[in-house]
Amino acid sequence: MRAILPHLELCTGCRMCEMACSLHHEGLVNREWGRIRIHRKGIEHYVPVACNQGASCDKECVKVCPVDCIRDVNGHAIEVVREECIGCGECVEACPYNAIHMRGDVAFKCNLCDGDPTCVKFCSLKAIKFEEGVPEEFDRAKDAAEAMR
C-alpha cells in the first residue's frame, strides 16, 4: 500500500508540507490545521508524521470509532467522515502515530488528497514521498510521535 513515507534524514523542519496541506484542505495557511505534522526530536531532528493508512499499523482508529465514521470513502485512503464524527476523541488516543487531531469537536487526519498528496508536491527536499511503505521508516516516525505525546 502506498503511503506518505518520511525520509527523516532530509527533513529540515521548514513546515512547508503543513502549510500546503492546510491551504489545500482549509483554504488558509495554518499549520495546526494540516493533516501532516512535523515533530521535533532533539535539537536538530525533525519527523514528518502523517497517517500511514494502515501500512504498518492495525488501523486502531477504525476499530475504536463508536460510530464507524473512519473508513475508506473514495478508494484512496482511510478518512474521517466529518459529518458523522461525534468528537469523542477515541481515534486520537488509539493512533500510535499521533496522526489524528481534533479541531473543535471533529477529528481529522490525512486522506492522501485522493491519491496525489499536496504535501509531497511542496516538499522541495523530498523528505516525504508517496510510495510503498518501509516498516523501519514508519517505526522511526512512530517512536518520534510517541515521544511527542
Secondary structure per residue as TSV (DSSP state, phi and psi in degrees):
chain	resnum	aa	ss	phi	psi
A	1	M	-	360.0	135.6
A	2	R	E	-79.1	144.6
A	3	A	E	-151.9	170.4
A	4	I	E	-80.0	110.2
A	5	L	E	-101.9	122.9
A	6	P	E	-79.4	138.5
A	7	H	-	-112.7	89.3
A	8	L	T	-60.1	-31.1
A	9	E	T	-70.1	-13.5
A	10	L	T	-101.2	-19.6
A	11	C	-	-73.8	127.8
A	12	T	-	-104.5	-0.8
A	13	G	-	79.3	23.9
A	14	C	-	-68.4	-24.1
A	15	R	-	69.5	15.2
A	16	M	H	-59.8	-36.5
A	17	C	H	-62.3	-42.3
A	18	E	H	-62.0	-44.9
A	19	M	H	-67.1	-43.4
A	20	A	H	-63.3	-38.6
A	21	C	H	-63.9	-49.2
A	22	S	H	-65.3	-37.1
A	23	L	H	-64.4	-43.6
A	24	H	H	-62.8	-45.7
A	25	H	H	-88.2	-34.3
A	26	E	H	-113.0	-11.1
A	27	G	S	80.3	10.9
A	28	L	S	-150.0	158.2
A	29	V	-	-91.7	109.7
A	30	N	-	-153.7	103.5
A	31	R	G	-61.2	-21.4
A	32	E	G	-69.4	-17.8
A	33	W	G	-99.6	2.9
A	34	G	-	-74.2	148.9
A	35	R	S	-87.7	-8.1
A	36	I	S	-110.6	144.1
A	37	R	E	-131.0	143.8
A	38	I	E	-101.5	121.1
A	39	H	E	-102.9	142.6
A	40	R	E	-97.3	130.6
A	41	K	E	-123.1	109.3
A	42	G	T	75.8	-157.9
A	43	I	T	-84.2	-40.7
A	44	E	T	-121.4	13.6
A	45	H	E	-116.1	133.5
A	46	Y	E	-123.6	144.4
A	47	V	E	-128.4	111.3
A	48	P	E	-73.1	128.0
A	49	V	E	-126.4	120.6
A	50	A	-	-135.7	161.2
A	51	C	-	-58.6	130.5
A	52	N	-	-91.0	9.9
A	53	Q	T	58.8	31.1
A	54	G	T	84.2	7.0
A	55	A	S	-64.5	-28.4
A	56	S	S	-143.0	25.1
A	57	C	S	-137.5	174.2
A	58	D	-	-97.5	22.5
A	59	K	-	54.1	49.3
A	60	E	H	-56.5	-35.3
A	61	C	H	-60.5	-40.6
A	62	V	H	-65.7	-41.4
A	63	K	H	-66.9	-34.3
A	64	V	H	-91.6	-11.5
A	65	C	-	-66.2	116.5
A	66	P	T	-72.2	-15.3
A	67	V	T	-115.5	9.2
A	68	D	-	54.1	41.4
A	69	C	-	-93.1	1.1
A	70	I	E	-107.6	111.0
A	71	R	E	-163.5	170.5
A	72	D	E	-79.7	113.8
A	73	V	S	-98.2	-39.4
A	74	N	S	-117.7	8.1
A	75	G	S	83.4	1.5
A	76	H	S	-109.8	-32.5
A	77	A	-	-161.7	156.7
A	78	I	E	-79.3	128.0
A	79	E	E	-141.7	168.4
A	80	V	E	-90.6	125.7
A	81	V	-	-83.9	100.2
A	82	R	G	-54.6	-40.6
A	83	E	G	-65.0	-19.6
A	84	E	G	-102.6	-13.9
A	85	C	-	-68.4	133.2
A	86	I	-	-99.6	0.1
A	87	G	-	73.4	27.2
A	88	C	-	-72.3	-26.8
A	89	G	-	82.2	3.7
A	90	E	H	-59.3	-38.4
A	91	C	H	-66.3	-36.1
A	92	V	H	-61.6	-45.9
A	93	E	H	-67.3	-34.3
A	94	A	H	-78.8	-24.3
A	95	C	-	-71.2	116.4
A	96	P	T	-72.6	-11.0
A	97	Y	T	-102.2	0.1
A	98	N	-	55.6	42.3
A	99	A	-	-107.3	3.5
A	100	I	-	-117.3	136.9
A	101	H	E	-131.6	158.2
A	102	M	E	-104.5	139.0
A	103	R	E	-129.5	108.7
A	104	G	T	66.9	-125.4
A	105	D	T	-110.4	28.7
A	106	V	E	-132.9	134.6
A	107	A	E	-80.3	150.0
A	108	F	E	-144.5	151.0
A	109	K	-	-155.6	171.0
A	110	C	-	-61.7	137.7
A	111	N	-	-119.4	14.2
A	112	L	G	60.5	16.8
A	113	C	G	47.8	48.5
A	114	D	G	56.3	35.6
A	115	G	G	89.9	7.6
A	116	D	S	-140.7	71.7
A	117	P	-	-58.0	123.1
A	118	T	H	-61.7	-40.7
A	119	C	H	-59.0	-38.1
A	120	V	H	-65.3	-40.8
A	121	K	H	-62.3	-32.9
A	122	F	T	-95.0	1.8
A	123	C	-	-87.1	96.9
A	124	S	T	-66.9	-23.9
A	125	L	T	-91.1	-1.7
A	126	K	-	59.5	36.7
A	127	A	-	-76.5	-16.1
A	128	I	E	-129.8	138.9
A	129	K	E	-136.6	152.3
A	130	F	E	-98.1	102.9
A	131	E	E	-156.6	178.7
A	132	E	E	-63.0	137.4
A	133	G	-	-71.8	143.8
A	134	V	-	-113.1	113.8
A	135	P	H	-51.8	-35.8
A	136	E	H	-63.3	-39.3
A	137	E	H	-67.1	-40.7
A	138	F	H	-65.8	-37.4
A	139	D	H	-63.0	-40.0
A	140	R	H	-64.8	-40.2
A	141	A	H	-66.3	-39.2
A	142	K	H	-63.7	-44.5
A	143	D	H	-57.7	-44.1
A	144	A	H	-66.8	-41.1
A	145	A	H	-63.0	-40.8
A	146	E	H	-64.7	-34.8
A	147	A	H	-67.3	-23.2
A	148	M	H	-85.2	-13.0
A	149	R	-	-70.0	360.0
